Amino acid sequence: MSWQDSDAVRKLFVGNSAAKSVLRCLADFKNEKTGKCNPSTDTIAKETELNRKTVYKAINYLEEKGFIRRERTVLNSSNNYILNLIARPDSSINGSTVFGSTKCGTSTKNGLSVVPNMGRVVGPNTGREPVNEPVIETINTSNDVYVRRAETGSPDAQKDAVNESEKFNLTEPKEELTPKQRSAQIGSHCPHEKIIALYHECLPMLPTVRIWSEDRRKTLAARWRTLVNDKGYQTEEEGLGWFKRLFGYIRRSRFLTGETPQKEGRTWRPDLEWIIKPKNLTKIIEGKYHVQ
């Protein structure tokens, strides 16, 4: 996942709420190391909770407006999406133009209208500023931040998006993946927030996750990728089901839940970071901590 691209999409005005949801999904699936972004249409539809037809229309809209560019991958007959998350210079906000400032106090820089002291770039072809979306986040410590974004959107905006999407007519491409390819695709996108939520739900007696650092993200992503590929899971729900069973198994251990007295009356309880370390996870699965 590329947090920079995801944050850029959040600030960008796309002009179509369905298209923005798809664009945000693409940013979430972008591999920071390889630069590849090739989620299937089914995956995008599942992540955005849009139907396939709407997803196709949104992709066509994003490509027409210049937000993305599609490259066909011959090997597995899938699309690789190139993201272009820069606001268009032809927008006009509250009477402003790309050649001067407005009475509302906006100015231009490199052909883009910018609201002073707020760092917001005005989007293309609009008559208003982008709507601010609320962000719920934890304390930033050493640049390690665990962020959860709240989805927003008025009924009118959703209605406008549906009406606008009906203008497009796009032939649906066929994207068939082998089971191995699908497992690899699912394994490359670790649902950190959902796993953490399961951990809190199943093991409320263990330490709460407050900051999910980059190192912890890498460790959990590696466990998720290995699990999905080894088991051959074809859906995210199958992988999440495995973690739910794991946390339920941990709950049955008096030692791991801190019920076993330690030396000098001390108590010890593992956290999620300790659980997902390869050595510790292997011992848990082998039942090393379930001996009565």
C-alpha positions as CSV (number, residue, x, y, z in Angstrom):
1,M,0.0,0.0,0.0
2,S,1.2,3.5,-0.8
3,W,0.1,5.9,2.1
4,Q,1.3,8.9,0.2
5,D,-0.9,8.1,-2.8
6,S,-3.9,7.3,-0.6
7,D,-3.5,10.6,1.2
8,A,-3.2,12.4,-2.2
9,V,-6.4,10.8,-3.4
10,R,-8.2,12.0,-0.2
11,K,-7.3,15.6,-0.9
12,L,-8.0,15.4,-4.6
13,F,-11.3,16.5,-6.1
14,V,-12.3,13.9,-8.7
15,G,-15.8,15.1,-9.6
16,N,-17.5,11.7,-9.1
17,S,-17.8,9.9,-5.8
18,A,-17.8,6.4,-7.2
19,A,-14.7,7.2,-9.3
20,K,-13.0,8.6,-6.2
21,S,-13.7,5.4,-4.3
22,V,-12.2,3.4,-7.1
23,L,-9.2,5.7,-7.3
24,R,-8.6,5.4,-3.6
25,C,-8.8,1.6,-3.8
26,L,-6.2,1.6,-6.6
27,A,-3.9,3.8,-4.5
28,D,-4.3,1.3,-1.6
29,F,-3.3,-1.6,-3.9
30,K,-0.2,0.1,-5.4
31,N,3.0,-1.7,-4.5
32,E,5.5,0.8,-3.2
33,K,8.5,-1.3,-4.2
34,T,7.5,-2.4,-7.7
35,G,5.1,0.5,-8.5
36,K,2.6,-2.1,-9.8
37,C,-1.1,-1.6,-9.3
38,N,-3.1,-4.4,-10.7
39,P,-6.2,-5.4,-8.6
40,S,-8.9,-7.2,-10.4
41,T,-12.3,-5.7,-11.1
42,D,-13.9,-8.1,-8.6
43,T,-11.4,-7.0,-6.0
44,I,-12.1,-3.3,-6.6
45,A,-15.9,-4.0,-6.5
46,K,-15.5,-5.8,-3.2
47,E,-13.3,-3.2,-1.6
48,T,-15.5,-0.2,-2.7
49,E,-18.8,-2.0,-2.3
50,L,-19.7,-1.0,-5.8
51,N,-21.2,-3.3,-8.5
52,R,-18.9,-4.4,-11.4
53,K,-20.7,-2.2,-13.9
54,T,-20.2,0.9,-11.8
55,V,-16.5,0.0,-11.3
56,Y,-16.0,-0.3,-15.1
57,K,-17.7,3.1,-15.7
58,A,-15.6,4.7,-12.9
59,I,-12.4,3.3,-14.4
60,N,-13.3,4.7,-17.8
61,Y,-14.1,8.0,-16.2
62,L,-10.8,8.2,-14.4
63,E,-8.9,7.3,-17.6
64,E,-10.8,9.9,-19.6
65,K,-10.1,12.6,-17.0
66,G,-6.4,11.7,-16.9
67,F,-6.3,10.4,-13.3
68,I,-5.1,6.9,-14.4
69,R,-3.7,5.1,-17.4
70,R,-4.2,1.4,-18.1
71,E,-1.6,-1.0,-19.3
72,R,-2.6,-4.4,-20.4
73,T,-0.5,-7.2,-18.9
74,V,-0.1,-10.0,-21.5
75,L,1.1,-12.7,-19.0
76,N,-2.1,-12.9,-17.0
77,S,-4.5,-10.8,-19.1
78,S,-4.9,-8.2,-16.3
79,N,-4.6,-4.4,-16.2
80,N,-1.8,-2.5,-14.5
81,Y,-2.9,1.0,-13.5
82,I,-0.6,4.0,-13.6
83,L,-1.8,6.7,-11.2
84,N,-1.6,10.4,-12.0
85,L,-2.7,12.2,-8.7
86,I,-2.0,15.8,-9.7
87,A,-4.9,18.3,-9.8
88,R,-5.7,19.6,-13.2
89,P,-4.6,23.2,-13.9
90,D,-7.8,24.2,-15.8
91,S,-10.1,24.3,-12.7
92,S,-11.9,27.5,-11.6
93,I,-12.8,27.8,-7.9
94,N,-14.9,30.7,-6.6
95,G,-14.1,32.8,-9.6
96,S,-10.3,32.1,-9.5
97,T,-8.3,31.2,-12.6
98,V,-4.9,29.7,-13.1
99,F,-3.6,33.2,-13.9
100,G,-4.4,35.0,-10.6
101,S,-5.9,34.9,-7.1
102,T,-9.5,35.2,-6.1
103,K,-11.4,37.4,-3.7
104,C,-11.6,34.4,-1.4
105,G,-7.9,34.6,-0.8
106,T,-6.7,31.7,-3.0
107,S,-3.6,32.0,-5.0
108,T,-2.0,30.1,-7.9
109,K,1.2,28.1,-8.0
110,N,2.6,26.2,-11.0
111,G,-0.8,26.6,-12.6
112,L,-2.8,25.2,-9.6
113,S,-5.2,27.0,-7.3
114,V,-4.1,26.6,-3.7
115,V,-6.0,27.6,-0.5
116,P,-3.5,29.5,1.7
117,N,-2.3,27.9,5.0
118,M,-4.4,24.8,4.4
119,G,-2.3,22.9,1.8
120,R,-5.4,21.9,-0.2
121,V,-5.1,21.7,-4.0
122,V,-8.3,22.6,-5.9
123,G,-9.6,19.8,-8.1
124,P,-10.6,19.9,-11.8
125,N,-13.7,21.4,-13.3
126,T,-15.5,22.3,-10.0
127,G,-17.4,25.3,-8.7
128,R,-16.4,24.7,-5.0
129,E,-13.6,23.5,-2.9
130,P,-13.2,19.8,-2.2
131,V,-15.2,18.5,0.7
132,N,-13.0,17.8,3.7
133,E,-13.2,14.1,4.8
134,P,-12.7,13.4,8.5
135,V,-9.7,11.3,9.4
136,I,-9.4,9.4,12.7
137,E,-5.8,8.7,13.6
138,T,-3.6,7.9,16.6
139,I,-0.7,9.8,18.1
140,N,2.2,10.2,15.7
141,T,5.4,8.9,17.4
142,S,8.6,8.7,15.4
143,N,6.7,8.9,12.1
144,D,4.9,5.6,13.0
145,V,1.2,6.2,12.6
146,Y,-1.8,3.9,12.4
147,V,-4.6,5.6,10.5
148,R,-8.2,4.7,9.8
149,R,-10.2,6.9,7.5
150,A,-13.9,7.4,7.8
151,E,-15.9,7.3,4.6
152,T,-18.3,10.2,4.1
153,G,-20.7,11.3,1.4
154,S,-24.1,13.0,1.3
155,P,-27.2,11.3,-0.2
156,D,-27.2,14.0,-2.9
157,A,-23.6,13.3,-3.8
158,Q,-24.3,9.6,-4.1
159,K,-27.3,10.3,-6.3
160,D,-25.3,12.6,-8.5
161,A,-22.6,9.9,-8.8
162,V,-25.2,7.3,-10.0
163,N,-26.7,9.7,-12.5
164,E,-23.3,10.6,-13.9
165,S,-22.1,7.0,-14.1
166,E,-25.1,6.2,-16.3
167,K,-23.6,8.4,-19.0
168,F,-20.8,6.0,-19.7
169,N,-20.9,2.8,-21.8
170,L,-17.9,0.5,-21.3
171,T,-17.5,-3.1,-22.5
172,E,-16.6,-5.2,-19.5
173,P,-13.1,-6.9,-20.1
174,K,-12.7,-10.5,-19.1
175,E,-10.2,-10.9,-16.3
176,E,-9.8,-14.6,-15.4
177,L,-7.2,-15.5,-12.8
178,T,-5.9,-18.9,-11.9
179,P,-6.3,-20.0,-8.2
180,K,-2.6,-19.4,-7.6
181,Q,-2.7,-15.9,-9.2
182,R,-5.7,-15.0,-7.1
183,S,-4.0,-16.2,-3.9
184,A,-0.9,-14.2,-4.8
185,Q,-3.1,-11.1,-5.4
186,I,-5.0,-11.5,-2.1
187,G,-1.7,-12.2,-0.2
188,S,-0.2,-9.0,-1.5
189,H,-2.8,-6.8,0.2
190,C,-2.8,-7.4,4.0
191,P,-6.0,-6.1,5.8
192,H,-4.1,-4.7,8.8
193,E,-7.1,-2.9,10.3
194,K,-9.4,-5.9,10.1
195,I,-6.9,-8.2,11.7
196,I,-6.3,-5.7,14.5
197,A,-10.1,-5.4,15.0
198,L,-10.3,-9.2,15.3
199,Y,-7.5,-9.2,17.8
200,H,-9.3,-6.6,20.0
201,E,-12.6,-8.4,19.6
202,C,-11.3,-11.9,20.5
203,L,-8.6,-11.0,23.0
204,P,-9.8,-7.9,25.0
205,M,-7.7,-8.9,27.9
206,L,-4.4,-8.5,26.0
207,P,-2.7,-5.1,25.4
208,T,-4.5,-2.7,23.0
209,V,-2.8,-1.8,19.7
210,R,-2.4,2.0,19.7
211,I,0.4,2.5,17.2
212,W,1.0,0.2,14.2
213,S,4.5,1.0,13.1
214,E,6.0,0.3,9.7
215,D,8.1,-2.6,11.1
216,R,5.0,-4.2,12.6
217,R,3.1,-3.7,9.3
218,K,5.9,-5.5,7.4
219,T,5.9,-8.4,9.9
220,L,2.1,-8.8,9.7
221,A,2.1,-8.4,5.9
222,A,4.7,-11.2,5.7
223,R,2.6,-13.5,7.9
224,W,-0.5,-12.8,5.8
225,R,1.2,-13.4,2.5
226,T,2.7,-16.7,3.7
227,L,-0.6,-17.9,5.1
228,V,-2.7,-17.0,2.0
229,N,-0.2,-18.6,-0.4
230,D,0.4,-21.7,1.6
231,K,-3.4,-22.3,2.2
232,G,-4.3,-21.3,-1.3
233,Y,-7.1,-19.0,0.0
234,Q,-9.2,-17.4,-2.7
235,T,-10.9,-14.7,-0.6
236,E,-9.8,-12.3,2.1
237,E,-12.5,-13.7,4.4
238,E,-10.8,-17.1,4.4
239,G,-7.6,-15.5,5.7
240,L,-9.4,-13.4,8.3
241,G,-11.2,-16.6,9.4
242,W,-7.9,-18.2,10.1
243,F,-6.8,-15.3,12.3
244,K,-10.1,-15.4,14.2
245,R,-9.5,-19.1,14.9
246,L,-6.0,-18.4,16.0
247,F,-7.1,-15.7,18.4
248,G,-9.8,-18.0,19.8
249,Y,-7.2,-20.7,20.3
250,I,-4.9,-18.2,22.2
251,R,-7.9,-17.2,24.4
252,R,-8.0,-20.8,25.7
253,S,-4.5,-20.6,27.0
254,R,-4.2,-19.5,30.6
255,F,-0.6,-18.7,30.1
256,L,-1.1,-16.4,27.1
257,T,-4.1,-14.6,28.7
258,G,-2.1,-13.7,31.8
259,E,-3.9,-16.1,34.2
260,T,-0.8,-18.1,35.1
261,P,1.1,-16.6,38.0
262,Q,4.7,-15.6,37.2
263,K,7.8,-15.2,39.4
264,E,7.5,-12.7,42.2
265,G,3.8,-12.2,41.5
266,R,4.4,-10.6,38.2
267,T,2.0,-11.0,35.3
268,W,2.8,-11.2,31.6
269,R,0.5,-10.9,28.6
270,P,1.6,-11.0,24.9
271,D,0.6,-8.3,22.5
272,L,-0.2,-8.6,18.8
273,E,3.4,-7.8,17.7
274,W,4.7,-10.7,19.9
275,I,2.0,-13.1,18.6
276,I,2.8,-12.6,14.9
277,K,6.6,-13.1,15.2
278,P,7.4,-16.3,13.3
279,K,9.1,-18.1,16.2
280,N,6.3,-17.3,18.7
281,L,3.5,-18.0,16.2
282,T,5.0,-21.5,15.5
283,K,5.0,-22.3,19.2
284,I,1.4,-21.1,19.6
285,I,0.2,-23.3,16.7
286,E,2.2,-26.3,18.1
287,G,0.4,-25.9,21.5
288,K,3.5,-25.0,23.5
289,Y,1.6,-22.5,25.6
290,H,-1.5,-24.7,26.2
291,V,0.1,-27.2,28.5
292,Q,-1.9,-27.2,31.8
